[in-house]
Amino acid sequence: MKNIELNNIKYTLEKEYKDAFVYDDVVDLCTEYFVEFDYIFGDYSYSKLRLKGFYDSKSKKAKEFNDIKGLDDYISNYCSYDCKYFLLKKENTK
């Protein structure tokens, strides 16, 4: 597993399909908006990186559309077929 730091927060690269994680691309899009999420999912659809935040299933903030347990459905329904993607998990800072 690869350790990454974004916005002074440490993440672990949990999943990567087709060598999708490109640090420079992610840094350009990863704003403070993503700080509150437990996971950051990135996919390349039509050669453009898109990011989405997800919460851990145990989080009180988790809803059906942003619960990490729905990631496979999100990939199937909202990402381009067979696109490159990655998943970053925020490291526990406690």
Steps between C-alpha positions, in 0.01 A plus 500: 500500500612848419483794743401839363458845655240748372401824675719397797299178544647155458327243280565144398447392141251217561411414140647588165383374164710554186763715677242774549657697784695800368597722791523824302152451354349431842671796671350734241143385578514402867370810678412544868153371414637144515662538845189382688460175303650167610568397139577676175414313183641612168415381151605603154197527276559633151864571594397736780550434873191518719509478881225395741504482879364204694447437871569186698180301551524558876500878461186692596556712187472200268196501274411252227671710231828554689539179705813311402307172492333631183829554315459204262154623401638850447773364271247293304241777464692828485845427358599435140524131414839353599639841597809554712424567866649514849386516861676692778419429865568762764740367761369484855644800681376404848 
